[in-house]
């Protein structure tokens, strides 16, 4: 794993990067002093604060309950098993061939999107990651506009021929005052749900499959594990090698964070990866211990803006791991070693493996 700085410090842009577990939790838990309204783009719900954020979460969180997601699980299982069977024992990349395709097919099934969009969405995932790697604001904006255009087209299709799935149900929602969501709000919600998930599930798949291939002795016990136990294992794998790098906050008042003065109007960066490996929070941060570390695990954030999509992301990864382990043992391809992503992207660019039946 790459070295991750431990101490909070200023980045080249002058922003304070908050790295200690205690300080990250404190900032994330104080939306009054540290606002999430950082982006120039409309972001629902993650770019809202206070009563607006609470209203958005009341409206949207019901889509992520266990009961709401239950009908999706058999479809995710079928998608995962079909993907794994398609590799036929050959070498595949856990990021691009498995994770990205599973994310696109799973999200399309959930949202009621046309499966024919798969290649376009995969191209977008690749372009988005390349723009993020480059740190090019212009390219990132272009990629964001491209995704918004895809969503607008899908919304128009759903108006003409309602799918009855999540996209249709979103259009039927009403705010507390009875107002329907405007197009810009619908685009924002769907962008928030899908743009992040398509990229993050692919990266998570790379991290998880790399861990499984690195720990072959663990595979038989995980093959038999129940959902709760496997979910805990997945959370711990992602804590140790967290693909969710950071989020920003905007200081609304002068403050001191982790011993560093912050002026009102400054942007801070919450470094989830560093916080998840803080030895002050985890005595031996690289030790694998799902039960001991669960309470302080920040993979899905902290505070009122903790990720509402956690149940869906966890279910997707659980289904994917079950499908892989049902098919056999996971082994690295010695001819093609894993390749790490480059900052500011985390995780792996590629993890080439094969499944050995009966292993």
C-alpha positions as CSV (number, residue, x, y, z in Angstrom):
1,X,0.0,0.0,0.0
2,X,1.2,3.6,-0.6
3,X,2.3,5.6,2.3
4,X,-0.4,7.9,3.6
5,X,0.6,11.1,5.6
6,X,-0.7,11.0,9.2
7,X,-0.6,14.6,10.3
8,X,-3.0,17.3,9.1
9,X,-1.3,19.8,6.8
10,X,-1.9,22.2,4.0
11,X,-1.9,20.9,0.4
12,X,-0.3,22.7,-2.6
13,X,-3.6,24.7,-3.0
14,X,-3.4,25.9,0.6
15,X,-6.3,23.8,1.8
16,X,-6.1,22.1,5.2
17,X,-6.2,18.3,4.7
18,X,-7.6,16.9,7.9
19,X,-6.2,13.5,8.6
20,X,-6.6,12.5,12.3
21,X,-9.6,10.3,13.0
22,X,-10.9,12.5,15.8
23,X,-10.6,15.7,13.8
24,X,-12.3,14.2,10.7
25,X,-15.2,12.9,12.8
26,X,-15.5,16.3,14.6
27,X,-15.6,18.3,11.3
28,X,-18.0,15.8,9.7
29,X,-20.3,16.0,12.7
30,X,-20.5,19.8,12.7
31,X,-22.3,20.9,9.6
32,X,-23.1,24.3,11.1
33,X,-19.4,25.3,11.2
34,X,-18.2,23.1,8.3
35,X,-20.7,23.3,5.4
36,X,-21.1,20.7,2.7
37,X,-22.2,23.4,0.2
38,X,-18.8,23.4,-1.5
39,X,-19.4,22.6,-5.1
40,X,-20.6,25.1,-7.7
41,X,-22.9,22.4,-9.0
42,X,-26.3,21.5,-7.4
43,X,-25.7,18.4,-5.3
44,X,-28.7,16.7,-3.7
45,X,-28.5,15.6,-0.9
46,X,-24.8,15.7,-0.2
47,X,-24.3,19.4,-1.0
48,X,-27.1,20.6,1.3
49,X,-27.0,21.5,5.0
50,X,-29.4,21.8,7.8
51,X,-33.2,21.6,7.2
52,X,-32.7,21.3,3.4
53,X,-30.4,18.3,3.8
54,X,-32.8,16.7,6.3
55,X,-35.7,17.2,4.0
56,X,-33.8,15.6,1.1
57,X,-32.7,12.7,3.2
58,X,-36.3,12.1,4.3
59,X,-37.3,12.0,0.7
60,X,-34.5,9.8,-0.6
61,X,-33.3,7.5,2.2
62,X,-36.4,5.2,1.8
63,X,-35.0,4.0,-1.5
64,X,-32.1,2.4,0.4
65,X,-33.9,0.4,3.1
66,X,-33.5,-3.4,3.3
67,X,-37.1,-3.7,2.3
68,X,-36.8,-1.4,-0.7
69,X,-33.6,-3.2,-1.9
70,X,-34.9,-6.7,-1.4
71,X,-36.5,-7.1,-4.9
72,X,-33.2,-6.0,-6.5
73,X,-31.0,-8.6,-4.9
74,X,-32.0,-11.6,-7.2
75,X,-31.3,-9.4,-10.2
76,X,-27.9,-8.4,-8.9
77,X,-27.2,-12.1,-8.2
78,X,-28.1,-13.1,-11.7
79,X,-26.0,-10.3,-13.1
80,X,-22.9,-11.2,-11.0
81,X,-23.2,-14.9,-11.8
82,X,-23.5,-14.3,-15.5
83,X,-20.5,-12.1,-15.5
84,X,-18.4,-14.6,-13.6
85,X,-19.5,-17.5,-15.7
86,X,-18.6,-15.5,-18.8
87,X,-14.9,-15.5,-17.8
88,X,-14.9,-19.3,-18.1
89,X,-11.8,-19.7,-16.0
90,X,-9.8,-17.2,-18.1
91,X,-7.9,-14.2,-16.8
92,X,-10.0,-11.0,-16.2
93,X,-9.4,-7.6,-14.7
94,X,-11.4,-7.3,-11.4
95,X,-11.7,-3.5,-12.0
96,X,-12.7,-3.0,-15.6
97,X,-14.0,-6.4,-16.7
98,X,-15.8,-7.3,-13.4
99,X,-16.4,-4.2,-11.2
100,X,-17.2,-1.6,-13.8
101,X,-19.5,-3.9,-15.8
102,X,-21.3,-5.2,-12.7
103,X,-21.8,-1.6,-11.5
104,X,-23.2,-0.5,-14.8
105,X,-25.5,-3.5,-15.1
106,X,-26.6,-3.4,-11.5
107,X,-27.4,0.3,-11.5
108,X,-29.2,0.0,-14.8
109,X,-31.4,-2.8,-13.4
110,X,-32.1,-0.7,-10.3
111,X,-32.9,2.5,-12.1
112,X,-34.8,1.0,-15.0
113,X,-32.2,2.1,-17.6
114,X,-31.8,0.6,-21.1
115,X,-29.1,-2.1,-21.0
116,X,-28.0,-0.9,-24.4
117,X,-26.4,2.1,-22.6
118,X,-23.7,-0.2,-21.1
119,X,-20.9,0.7,-23.4
120,X,-21.7,4.4,-23.2
121,X,-21.7,4.3,-19.4
122,X,-18.5,2.2,-19.3
123,X,-16.8,4.8,-21.6
124,X,-17.9,7.5,-19.2
125,X,-16.5,5.7,-16.2
126,X,-13.1,5.4,-17.9
127,X,-13.2,9.1,-19.0
128,X,-14.2,10.2,-15.5
129,X,-11.3,8.3,-13.8
130,X,-8.8,9.6,-16.4
131,X,-10.0,13.2,-15.7
132,X,-9.7,12.6,-12.0
133,X,-6.2,11.2,-12.4
134,X,-5.1,14.2,-14.4
135,X,-6.5,16.7,-11.9
136,X,-7.7,18.7,-14.8
137,X,-10.7,20.9,-13.8
138,X,-11.7,21.6,-17.4
139,X,-11.8,17.9,-18.3
140,X,-13.6,17.1,-15.1
141,X,-16.3,19.7,-15.9
142,X,-16.6,18.3,-19.4
143,X,-17.0,14.8,-18.1
144,X,-19.6,16.0,-15.6
145,X,-21.6,17.7,-18.3
146,X,-21.5,14.6,-20.4
147,X,-23.0,12.5,-17.6
148,X,-25.7,15.1,-17.0
149,X,-26.6,14.9,-20.7
150,X,-27.0,11.1,-20.4
151,X,-29.3,11.5,-17.4
152,X,-31.4,14.1,-19.1
153,X,-31.8,11.8,-22.0
154,X,-32.8,9.0,-19.7
155,X,-35.3,11.1,-17.9
156,X,-36.9,12.1,-21.2
157,X,-37.2,8.4,-22.2
158,X,-38.8,7.6,-18.9
159,X,-41.4,10.4,-19.3
160,X,-42.3,8.9,-22.7
161,X,-42.3,5.3,-21.6
162,X,-42.2,5.0,-17.8
163,X,-40.1,2.0,-16.6
164,X,-41.9,1.8,-13.2
165,X,-38.4,1.5,-11.6
166,X,-36.5,4.0,-9.5
167,X,-36.3,6.7,-12.2
168,X,-40.1,6.7,-12.6
169,X,-40.6,6.8,-8.8
170,X,-38.2,9.7,-8.4
171,X,-40.2,11.7,-10.9
172,X,-43.3,11.1,-8.7
173,X,-41.7,12.4,-5.5
174,X,-42.8,15.6,-3.9
175,X,-41.0,17.9,-1.4
176,X,-42.5,18.8,1.9
177,X,-44.4,21.7,0.3
178,X,-45.9,19.5,-2.3
179,X,-43.6,20.7,-5.1
180,X,-42.4,18.1,-7.6
181,X,-38.6,17.8,-8.2
182,X,-37.4,20.0,-11.0
183,X,-35.4,18.6,-13.8
184,X,-32.1,20.0,-12.4
185,X,-32.9,18.4,-9.0
186,X,-33.7,15.0,-10.6
187,X,-30.4,15.2,-12.6
188,X,-28.5,16.1,-9.4
189,X,-30.0,13.2,-7.4
190,X,-29.3,10.7,-10.2
191,X,-25.8,12.1,-10.7
192,X,-25.1,11.7,-7.0
193,X,-26.4,8.2,-6.9
194,X,-24.9,6.8,-10.1
195,X,-21.8,8.8,-11.1
196,X,-20.1,8.0,-7.8
197,X,-21.4,4.5,-7.6
198,X,-20.3,3.5,-11.0
199,X,-16.7,4.5,-10.3
200,X,-16.5,3.5,-6.7
201,X,-17.9,0.0,-7.1
202,X,-15.3,-0.7,-9.7
203,X,-12.6,0.5,-7.4
204,X,-14.0,-1.4,-4.4
205,X,-14.2,-4.6,-6.5
206,X,-10.5,-4.2,-7.3
207,X,-9.5,-3.7,-3.6
208,X,-11.7,-6.6,-2.4
209,X,-10.6,-9.1,-5.1
210,X,-7.0,-8.2,-4.5
211,X,-7.4,-8.9,-0.8
212,X,-9.2,-12.2,-1.6
213,X,-6.4,-13.3,-4.0
214,X,-3.8,-12.3,-1.4
215,X,-5.5,-14.3,1.4
216,X,-6.4,-17.7,-0.3
217,X,-6.8,-19.4,3.1
218,X,-9.6,-17.0,4.0
219,X,-11.6,-17.9,0.9
220,X,-13.2,-21.2,2.1
221,X,-14.6,-19.6,5.3
222,X,-15.9,-16.6,3.4
223,X,-17.6,-18.9,0.9
224,X,-19.7,-20.2,3.8
225,X,-20.1,-16.8,5.6
226,X,-23.6,-15.3,6.3
227,X,-24.5,-11.9,5.0
228,X,-23.7,-10.0,8.2
229,X,-20.3,-11.6,8.6
230,X,-19.3,-11.1,5.0
231,X,-20.5,-7.4,5.2
232,X,-18.3,-6.9,8.2
233,X,-15.3,-8.4,6.3
234,X,-15.9,-6.2,3.3
235,X,-16.1,-3.1,5.5
236,X,-12.8,-4.0,7.1
237,X,-11.1,-4.7,3.8
238,X,-12.1,-1.3,2.6
239,X,-11.1,0.4,5.8
240,X,-7.5,-0.9,5.4
241,X,-7.3,0.0,1.7
242,X,-10.0,2.7,1.4
243,X,-10.9,3.7,-2.2
244,X,-13.0,6.6,-1.0
245,X,-10.3,9.3,-0.7
246,X,-11.8,12.5,0.6
247,X,-14.7,15.0,0.8
248,X,-14.6,18.8,1.1
249,X,-16.1,21.1,3.7
250,X,-16.4,24.9,3.7
251,X,-15.7,26.7,7.0
252,X,-18.5,29.1,7.8
253,X,-16.6,30.6,10.8
254,X,-13.1,30.9,12.1
255,X,-12.1,27.7,13.8
256,X,-9.2,25.5,14.9
257,X,-9.0,22.0,13.4
258,X,-6.5,19.5,14.7
259,X,-4.4,22.4,16.0
260,X,-4.5,24.3,12.8
261,X,-6.3,27.7,12.5
262,X,-8.9,27.8,9.8
263,X,-10.6,31.1,8.6
264,X,-14.2,31.5,7.6
265,X,-14.5,30.8,3.8
266,X,-11.7,28.3,3.7
267,X,-12.2,24.9,2.1
268,X,-11.0,21.9,4.1
269,X,-10.4,18.3,2.8
270,X,-11.5,15.4,5.0
271,X,-9.0,12.5,4.3
272,X,-11.0,9.4,5.0
273,X,-8.1,7.1,4.1
274,X,-5.7,8.6,6.6
275,X,-8.4,8.7,9.3
276,X,-9.1,5.0,8.8
277,X,-5.5,4.2,9.4
278,X,-4.9,6.6,12.3
279,X,-3.1,4.7,15.1
280,X,-4.7,6.8,17.7
281,X,-8.1,5.3,16.6
282,X,-6.8,1.9,15.6
283,X,-4.0,0.5,17.8
284,X,-2.7,-1.5,14.9
285,X,-4.4,0.0,11.9
286,X,-3.2,-2.5,9.3
287,X,-4.4,-5.5,11.4
288,X,-7.5,-7.2,10.0
289,X,-10.1,-7.2,12.7
290,X,-13.6,-6.5,11.5
291,X,-15.3,-6.8,14.9
292,X,-12.8,-4.6,16.8
293,X,-12.6,-1.9,14.2
294,X,-16.3,-1.7,13.1
295,X,-17.4,1.1,15.4
296,X,-14.7,3.6,14.1
297,X,-14.7,2.5,10.5
298,X,-15.2,5.6,8.3
299,X,-15.4,4.0,4.9
300,X,-18.9,5.4,4.3
301,X,-18.3,8.7,6.1
302,X,-19.5,10.1,9.4
303,X,-22.1,12.6,10.7
304,X,-25.3,13.7,9.1
305,X,-23.7,13.4,5.6
306,X,-22.7,9.7,6.0
307,X,-23.4,7.9,2.8
308,X,-27.1,7.0,2.4
309,X,-26.2,4.5,-0.3
310,X,-24.2,2.3,2.0
311,X,-26.8,-0.5,2.1
312,X,-26.9,-0.7,-1.7
313,X,-23.1,-0.6,-2.1
314,X,-22.6,-3.3,0.5
315,X,-25.2,-5.5,-1.1
316,X,-23.6,-5.1,-4.5
317,X,-20.2,-6.1,-3.1
318,X,-21.6,-9.0,-1.1
319,X,-23.4,-10.4,-4.1
320,X,-20.2,-10.0,-6.3
321,X,-18.0,-11.8,-3.7
322,X,-20.6,-14.6,-3.3
323,X,-20.7,-15.1,-7.1
324,X,-16.9,-15.2,-7.3
325,X,-16.4,-17.6,-4.4
326,X,-19.2,-19.9,-5.6
327,X,-17.3,-20.4,-8.8
328,X,-14.0,-21.4,-7.2
329,X,-10.8,-20.0,-5.8
330,X,-9.4,-16.6,-6.8
331,X,-5.8,-16.5,-7.9
332,X,-3.6,-13.7,-9.3
333,X,-2.4,-13.9,-12.9
334,X,1.4,-14.0,-12.4
335,X,1.9,-12.6,-15.9
336,X,0.1,-9.4,-15.1
337,X,0.8,-8.0,-11.6
338,X,-1.7,-5.6,-10.0
339,X,-1.3,-1.9,-10.8
340,X,-2.1,0.7,-8.3
341,X,-4.1,3.8,-9.2
342,X,-2.3,7.1,-9.0
343,X,-3.4,10.0,-6.7
344,X,-5.9,11.5,-6.3
345,X,-7.6,8.2,-7.3
346,X,-7.1,5.3,-4.8
347,X,-7.3,1.6,-5.1
348,X,-6.2,-0.3,-8.1
349,X,-6.1,0.5,-11.8
350,X,-6.1,-3.2,-12.6
351,X,-6.1,-6.5,-10.8
352,X,-5.8,-9.5,-13.1
353,X,-7.0,-12.8,-11.7
354,X,-8.5,-16.1,-12.7
355,X,-11.0,-18.4,-10.9
356,X,-9.9,-22.0,-10.4
357,X,-13.0,-24.3,-10.1
358,X,-12.9,-26.5,-7.1
359,X,-10.2,-24.6,-5.4
